[in-house]
Amino acid sequence: MWTGNAWRSALFGVPRGRRAQSALAQLRGILEGELEGIRGAGTWKSERVITSRQGPHIHVDGVSGGPGTVIFPGPSLPHLSCCIHLLSFTSGILNFCANNYLGLSSHPKVIQAGLQALEEFGAGLSSVRFICGTQSIHKNLEAKIARFHQREDAILYPSCFDANAGLFEALLTPEDAVLSDELNHASIIDGIRLCKAHKYRYRHLDMADLEAKLQEAQKHRLRLVATDGAFSMDGDIAPLQEICHLASRYGALVFVDECHATGFLGPTGRGTDELLGVMDQVTIINSTLGKALGGASGGYTTGPGPLVSLLRQRARPYLFSNSLPPAVVGCASKALDLLMESNTIVQSMAAKTQRFRSKMEAAGFTISGASHPICPVMLGDARLASRMADDMLKRGIFVIGFSYPVVPKGKARIRVQISAVHSEEDIDRCVEAFVEVGQLHGALP
C-alpha cells in the first residue's frame, strides 16, 4: 500500500515540506532582487542609532564629537526660563533633521507631565476607546485641541496617518468627490484610496487646475478639497486664501493636514489657516502630536461636532486601534499648555529659518520652499545626497538624504529642519559644513 507521502508525491510531484521550502526560496530570491535594485539605485535608507534624548545636540552610535553644553530651553524663551537646564554631553553632533520644531520633545515640563500621567493612569489601556479605553485625560486633551484650533470638537488617533486613513472613508460616499493636491502626504493619498468618492488630482499649488477640477466635480453631492498646509518634502505652503475662495465659489469644503504647521506657523502657532487668515473657512483639520507638540506620537481630527461624532462611530483606525498611552497624552497636553501660555517660542523660529536659508543661498545652494523651517537642499542625484549626508555626519551634523520613493526621481535632496532650540552658532556651523562638503563633492563651485 502507498503511504501518505507516496500519495502526495504521486498527486503533486513534491512532498509538502519541500514545496514550502521551494516557495520560501522563491520568495527570498524575489526579495533579494528588490533589495539589490534599491541598493543599485543609490536609494537605500540606513537607520542611524541615536543613544540620547532627541534635541538639537544628540549622541549617535559609533560617531564621536567634541564636548559642549546644551542650554535648554535657553534665555531667548523667557516664559520657560524657570526650566533652564545645563546638560553636558560628549558628542557634539548637531541634529538638523528632526520634526522637533519647538524643541519640546525633551522639555523638562513635558517629560514631567508624561511621568505624572504614567504614574496616575498607567502604562496603557489594553483597549480601544469605545470599550474601556477612554480616560479623563483623553477627553481633556481632545477638548484642549478643539479649543486651540477654535473648532467644535476633536478626536484622537494613534497617529495622523491613522487620522487621514479614517477620515475620507467615513465621510465620503460614491455620491461625493475629493480633490487632492498631487504632492499631498502619503497618508492623505492612502486615505483617499480607501474611500469610494470620485477622485480628482490637481497639479501642485495650481489654482487654475483646481478650479477646472471643481467645475468638473459640480455634479457630485459633496466636494472636498484636500491639501497639506505645509508640504513636508518641499517646505512650501498651500495658498489657502485662494483655495478657500474657490471652495466658496463652487460650494466645496476644505480639509487641511497641518502636521508641519501646528505649533509654529501663524502668530500664535495655530497653523497655516491662522497664518493666512482663513481659520473660519477651513472645515476640517488633521494634525499630529508627534512633531511640534511633544514629538511622541498621536494624531487628531478637529472640526464640526457632527463630523467628529460620526468618526467615533465609523472611523476604522479609531474603532480598531488601542487608545493613546497616558504618558503620550500627558506630554502632548503639557506641550499645548506651554504653547498657549506664550508665543515667544513661535516667533523665534522665523529669524533662525531666514538665517539658514539666506546663508545657504548665498553660498550657492538651491533651497526649496520659502520661509518654512523645512529647508530642502536640492541636489537631484540620490547617491550625491546620500554621500553628502554621510560626510556631514563626519563633521558633526546629522542630516539625511531623501530620495525615491520618498521624493520623485531626480528630486533627491537633504532636508534640513530648523528648530527653535537651535542657536545661531548651531546654524552657522551647519552652513559651514554644507559648504565644505558641497565643494568636496562638486555640488558647489
N, C-alpha and C positions, 0 to 999 in steps of 0.2 A: 504493500500500500504506500501511497505517496504521503509524505509528511506535509505539515502546513507550509514549511519553507519551500518544499518542492512544488506544491500547488502555486505558491506565489511566483516562483521562478518561471513556472510554465505559463502562468497567466500574464505576468508583467515583465518578464525577462530579467529583472534585477531585484534582489531582496529589498524590503522596505528600508532597512537601515542604510544600505549602500545608496539607495535612491535619495535619501535625506542628505547623506554626505555629499552626493553629487550636486544636489540643489544648493547646499551651503557653499561648495566650491565655486559654483557658477556665480552665486551672489558675491562672494569675495572678489572674484575676477572683475565683475561689473563695478563694484565699489572702488577697487584699486585703480581701475581705469579712470573713473570720475575724479578721484583724488589726484591722480597724476596729471590730469588735464588742468586742474586748478593750480597745481604747483608750476606746471609748464607755462601757464598764462601769467605767472607772477602775481596772482591774486590770493595766494594762501594767507590765511589770517591766523597768526600765532597769538597766544594769550600770555602776556607778561603777568607775573605774580607779584602783587603788592603785599607787603608784610607789615603795613602800618595802617592807621586810620586814613580815610580819604581826606584830602586837604590840598592846599597849594604846594606844600612840601611833603614828599612821601618817601618811604623806603621801598625799593624794588629788589626782589630776589636776584642775587647774582650781580647786582650793579652797585658800585660804591660811589661815594661822592664826598664832598668836603663838609666839615661841621658847620653848624649855624644855629640860629634861634628863630622860632616862629612866634610872632606876636599875634595872638588870636583873641578877639576879632579885630583889635587894633584901635588906635586912638582916633582914626577917621570915622569911627562908628560910635558916637558918644552915647546913644541910647542903650548900647550894650557894654559900655566901658567898665561896668562893675564886674564883668566876666572875663577881663583880660587874663590870659594865661600865657606864661612863657614855657614853651616846650622845646627842650633840647633835642637835637637829632644828629645822627652821624651820617646820614645820607643826604647830600644836597640836591636831590632830584626834584626839579620843579615840574608840577603836574599842570599841563596846559591842554588837557582833552577831556576833563570831567564835565558833566552836566550840573555840577555843584555851583550854580550861578551865584548864590548868595553866601556861600561858604558855611551853610548851616548843617551840613551832614555830620560835622564833628563839634558843633557848638555845645558848650557845657550845659546850657539850659535845655537844649533839645535832648541831649543824652540823659540828663536827669529826669526829664519828663517821661522818656521811654522806660527808664528803670522803675520809676514810680508806678507806671501803668502795668509793667510786668509783675511787680510785687502785689499790686492790688487786684488785678484782673486775670493774672495767669499768663502762661506761655501761648495759649491758643484756645480756640473754641471747639475744636473737633466737630464742627458742624457748619452747614450753610446757614445763611441769615434767617430764612423763614422757619427753620426747625428750632434750634436753640443756640443760634449764633449771633444774636443781636444783643449787645451790651449798651449801657447808657453812654459810654464813650463813643460808640459808633454813631448813635443818633446825635450826640452833641457835635461831633465833627461834621456830619452832614449839614446840620443847621448852620454851623460856622462857615462852611464852604459856600452855601447859598447866600449868606449874608455878605461874605467877601465879594462875591460876583454880582450882588444885587439881583438875585434871581429868587424864584418862589421856593424851590426845593432842590435837593441834591441826593444822589445815590452813589455809594461807594462800590468799587470793584477791586479785585486783586491787582489790577494794572490798568493803565489806559488802553493798552492793546485789547484787554477784555471789554472795556467800556465801548471801544469802537466796534468790536465784534458783536456786542449785544444790541447796539442802538438801531442800526438800519433794518435788520431782520424783524425786530419787534415793532417798529414804527411804520415801515413802508410795505405796501401790498402791490400786486400786479397792476393795480389801477394808478399807481404813482410813478414818479420819476425822480432820479437823483442825478445831479450834475456835479462832476468831480474834477478838480484841477489835476492835470496829468502827472504832476510831481507830488501829489499828496503822499503822506506817510504810508508805509506798507500796511499798517493796521487799518487805516481807512479803506484802502483798496480791498483788503481781505473782508472787512465788514460789509462793504458794498456787494462783494461777490456772493455773500450769504443771503442777501435779500432778493426778493422776486420783482422788485421795481424795475422799470425801464432805465437803462444806464446810458448816460451821456458823459463823455470826457472832453473837457475843453483845454485848449493849449495853455501852458503855464502863464498865469497872470494876464492872459489875453482877454480883455473885456469885450472886444468885438466878437470874438469867438463864443464867449459865454452868452452874449445877447442872442446870437444866432441859434445857439442850442436852446435857450429859454423860449424863443419863438417857436422852435420845432416841438418843444415839450408842452405847449399850451393845451394839448388835447388830453393831458393826464390830470387826475384828480388833485394830488398834492405834488408840488415841485420843491425839492430840497437842494439848495446849493451847498456843497461840502468843500471846505478848504482848510488847510493848515493856516494858523495865524502867522506863524513864523516857520519857514521851511528849514528843516534841520540840516540838510546837506548843503544848502546854498546860502543860508543866512539872509534871505530876502523875506520881505513882509508882504502879505496879501493886501491888495488895495481894497480894504473893507468898505470904505466910503462908496466906491464905485459899485462893488458887489451888492451892497445893501440898497443902493439906488436902483439897480437893475432888478433886484428881487422885489422891491416895492412896485416897480413899474409892471412887472409880469406876474405879480401875485405869488411869489415864491417865498419859502422860508430859508433862513441862513443858519448853517451849522459851522462852527469853528473849533478846530483842535488847537488848544493853547498850551501844549506841553512845553514848547520852547518860548513861552511868553509869560506864563503865570508866575508872578512873584517879582518881576523885574522890568517888564515893559509897561509904559504908561506912568503918569505922575505918581501913582500910589501902588504900582505893581499889579494892577488888575488884569493887564494883558493888552493885546492888540486892539480889542474893541474900545478900551479906555484910551489908549494911545491915539486912536483915530477918531474918537468922539462918537462912536456908534453903539454904545452899550445898550441902548434902548431898542436897537434894530436887529441885533443878533438873537436868534431864537434859542439856540442850543449851544452849550459849551461843553466839550470834553477836555479834561486835562489830567495831570499826573501829580502825585505826591512824591515821586521818585527822582525829581530833578531839583528845582529851587526850594521846594517845601520839605526839606529834611533829607532828601536823597535816598530814602529806603525803598519803598515800593508802594503800590496802590494807585488807583485812578478813580475818576468820577465823571458823572454826567450831571450838569446843573441846567435848569430851565423851567418851563411851565410845570406846575404841580401835577396836572393830569398825566403829562408825559412821564414824569418820574414814577407815579403810581403804576402806570402801565408797564414800565420797565421792571418794577418789582414783581409783576405777575408773569412776564413773558421773556425777559432777557435771559438767555440760557447761561451765559457766563456768571450772572448773578445767582441764578437759581441752583447751579450745579457746582459752584466753587466755594471752598471754605472761606469763612469770614477773615478779614484782615486781622493779623495778630494784634493784641492790645498794645504791645510796645511800639509797633509801627504807627498805630492810631495816636498814641500819646505823643510821639515825636512830631508827627505832622501837625497835630493840634497846636503844640507849642511853637512850631515854626510859623504858623499862621498868626499866632498871638504876637510874636516878635515883629512880623511884617506889618501888622495893623497898628502897632504902637508908634511906629515912625517910618518915614520913607527915606531916611538918610542913607541907608544901605543901598536902596534902589538907585538913588541919584549918584552914588559913587561909581556906578557902572559905566555911565556914558563917557566920562573923561578917560577912563582906562581903556575902553574899547577904541576910542578915537586915537589914543596914543599908539596902540599897537598897529592899527590899520594904516595910519599915516606914515609911521616909520617903515613898515614893510613895503608899502607902495613906493616910498622914496628910494628904497633900496633896489627896486626893480621887480618886485613880486606882483602878481595879479591876485587880488583878494576879492572873492565873490561876495555879493550882498552889499548891504550898506547899513551902518550904524547898529548892527546887531552883534552881541558878544560872540556869536558863531562867526569865525573868520576863516573861511576855507582858502588855503593857499593852493591855487590851481596849478597843477603840474602836468596833467594829461596822461603821462605814462605810468602804469601801475607799478612796474619794477622800480622806477625812479622814486615814486612816492614811498615805497617800502624801504628802499635803501637809505633815503634821506632821513626817514623816521628812525631807523636803526642808528644812524650816525648822530642824530640829535640826542638820542638816549646816552650815547657815549660821552656827550658833552653836558649831561645832566639835565636834559629837557625831555620830558615824557610826552610825546605826541604819537599819533597813529596815522598810517597811510590808509586812505579809503579808496577802494576800487570796486569794480564789478563783482557781484551784482548789487552792492550797496548803492553805488552810483553808476550812471551809464558808462558803457565802454568809451574810452578816450577822454573821460572826465575825471580821472584819478586826481586825488588831492590829499593834502594833510589838513585836517580840520582842527584848527586851533580854537579853544574856547576860553574866554576871559571870565574870571571870577572876581567878585567884589573883594575877596581877600588876597588877590594878587597885589603886590606893591609895584610902584613904578620901577623899582630896581629889578623886580622879577621880570617885568615886561621887557625892559631894555636888554636883560640877559638873554631872554628868548630870541629877540630880534637879532642880536649879535651872533647867536648860534646858527640861526637860519641863514644869515649872510655867509658865514664861514662854510657851512655845509652846502649851500646853494652854489657857491663858487667852486667847491671841490667837485661837485657832480655836473657842472656845466649848466645849471639852471639859471645862473646869473653870469653876466659877462665878467 
